[in-house]
Amino acid sequence: MSHALADRLRALKQQAGQPLAAPASPTPRAPPAADTIASLRRLLGVRERVPNAVPRAPADRSLPGREIASGLHLLEAQVPLPAPDRAVPLAFARRDDAVDPRDLLFFDTETTGLAGGTGTRAFMIGVADWPDAATLRVRQLLTTTMAAETAMLDAFAGWLSPRSVLSSYNGRCYDAPLLGTRYRLARRANPLHGLDHVDLLFPTRRRWRGRWENCRLATIEREALGVVREDDLPGAQAPAAWLHYLRGGGSSLLKRVAEHNHQDVVTLALLLGRLSALHAEDAARAAD
């Protein structure tokens, strides 16, 4: 249609009183859905801003003790537990000899699992001994990096001597072999090899098996020694607590692991004395 004809037609419609048709406009497009926008933002890596967000405080990563090598912490404590005033007879362990209290080294490890083998490592070693007659000394080695394991093994080896008599709770079957594997992988001589070892699990089972629900160390210390732990972190949660710290998390759970390990080695000292005393009482009654 020519422009002149269009103008003529418009004039005729105005004369006839007909309203002019509004020019056609494009149909408005619906806004994109909110979930589509969110998907695009995620795809492009755009972070959502949270209005009035409170900044999160950095996690507390402080640890007790002091760092004696890169990634290796030493925790030390003194417990007012006097040493026995004479050699401790080992008849309760079905042995005919006795041990000098100064030669005893109670030890326990915290590990990344219970399966054993080359994939399991100890990230903490705790020991207790009597350097004098008045107090029990507790020392703990804690690694905070994978690379610190060798330094921990070397430090632990320095605490042992040919006179050391190890004492543990199932350490003969678990802790000692696991540490032996770690020394071998680190290409170090195994300082535990050839040392005397008094494992308290077996005499404990012989005396109290079936009396309480189980013979776990926490059960024995509560029922036989009257020790009740408060806010104790179960040993099964220790691997997760250590890995959480290694991945940048806070240290609160790892501190509780250290407290758990501390109590374990103190309990070993108490338990050895209790088993020896009970056996002596049994022998005295039998002699009457």
C-alpha positions, 0 to 999 in steps of 0.5 A: 500500500502506498503512503498516499493511499494509507493517508487517505484511508486514515482520513476517511476513518477519522471522518467516519468517527472510528478510533485509530488503531494503535500501532502494534507493539511487540509481545512482552517477554516473560522474565527468566525464572529465578531458578534459571538465574541461580543456575546461570550464576552458579555456572559462572561462579558468581557468589551470592551476597548475603545481606547483613551477614556476620563475618565468621570468626577464625577457628581456634587452632591453638594446641597445648604444649610446645612445638619441638619440631616442625609439626610435632608438639610435646605435651608434658604434665606431672600427676601426683601419683607416687611410685611403688616403694619397692619392686612390683611383683608380676605374679598377676601376669603369671610371671615369677619376676618383679619390675623396678617401678623406675623401669616401667613405661606405660604407653598408648597410641592414638591412630588413624584407624583400628584396621592396622597395616601400612595404611594406619599410622599413629598421630599421637604417642602418650607415655607415663613413667616415674622419674622420681618417687613422688610424681608420675610424669606424662609425656605426649607426642602429637603430630599436626602434619603428615611429614612430622611422623618421622620426628615423632618416632625418633623422639619416642625412641629417645625415651626408651632404653634397654631397661625399659619395661613396656606396659600397655592395654592390648599394646602387645597385639596392636600398638607395638606392632603398629609402631614397628610397621611405622619404624620400618616404613620410616627406615628406622630400627624398631626400638621396641624390639626385644623390650620386655612388655607387660600387657595388662589386658590379659590379666584384667580379663582373667580377673573381671571377665563377665563381671561387667559389660565388657573389659574396655579400659574405660569400663575397668577404670570406672568399676575397678578403680573408681575413675569417672571421665567427664566429657571424654571423647571416645577413642573411635572419634580420634581419627576424625578429630585429627583429620579435621585439624589437618584440613584447617579445622579448629583444635577443640576436638584434638585437645579432647583426644589429648586429654583422653590419651593422657587419662589412658596412660595414667589409668595404666599406672593405676591398673598395674598397681591394683592388679598387683595388690589384688593378687597379693591379697588373694595369695595371703588369703590362700595362705591362711 
